[in-house]
Amino acid sequence: MNRVMLTGRLTRDPELRSLPSGKTVTNFSVATNEYRKGEVSAEFDAVVRWERLAGSCGRWLGRGRMVSREGGLG
């Protein structure tokens, strides 16, 4: 399994919402820099968090905050 760790800044405030089923979900994106052959380019990754972690992200994170995310590719 391929694992990746991203560290970057939030591009906007997390969007926290509740689904009709009662579950909470938050969406936000993280901007990271990619370095290749002396060139720097920005990359934007969408992040979705559910339930308890969604509540924490919605409460404590904001635009411009530095975050780190670990997970699988795909």
N, C-alpha and C positions, 0 to 999 in steps of 0.2 A: 504494500500500500504506500502510496506517495503522501508524505506529510509536508505541510508548508507552514511557515510562521511569518505573518505580516505585521509590520509595525508602521503606523502612519497616523494621520490626523483625520478626524471626522469632517466631512464636507458640509454637513448640515446637522441640525438638532435631530435626535432620534424621534421617529413617529411611533408613539405608543398607542395601541388600541386594543379593545376587547372584542372578541368574536362572539357571535350569537351562542356558541357552545359554552361560553364563559372563560375560555382560554385567553391569555394575553399574549400579544406579539408586538415586537418592535422591529422597525426597519431603519437602517442607516447605511451610509457608504463611507469607505475609508480610502483616502488618497495616499498612495505610496509612490516613491521614485524608483525607476528601473534604470540601471546603469549598464550600458552595452557599448563596447568599443569607444569609450570616451564620451558617448552621448548620454544625456539624461532625458528621460521622458516620464511623464506622470501616468499612473495607472489607477483606475478607480474600481474598487471591489465592493459589491453589494453584500451586506450582512443582515441576516435575519436571526432573531433570538426569541425564544418561547418561554412562557410561564414565569417562573421566579427570576431567571436571568433577564428576561425582558423587562420586568419591573425595575430591577436594579439599573439596567442600562438607561431606561427612560428617566429615572430619577437622578442619576449621577453624571451622565455624559452630556456633552453639549458640543456645539460646533467649535472646531479648532482643537479639541482635546486630543492628546496623544493616546492611542490605544494599541494593544497588541492582540492578535488573533492567531490561534493555532487550529489547524484542522486538515482534512484531506482535500485533495484536488478533485474537482468535479462538479 
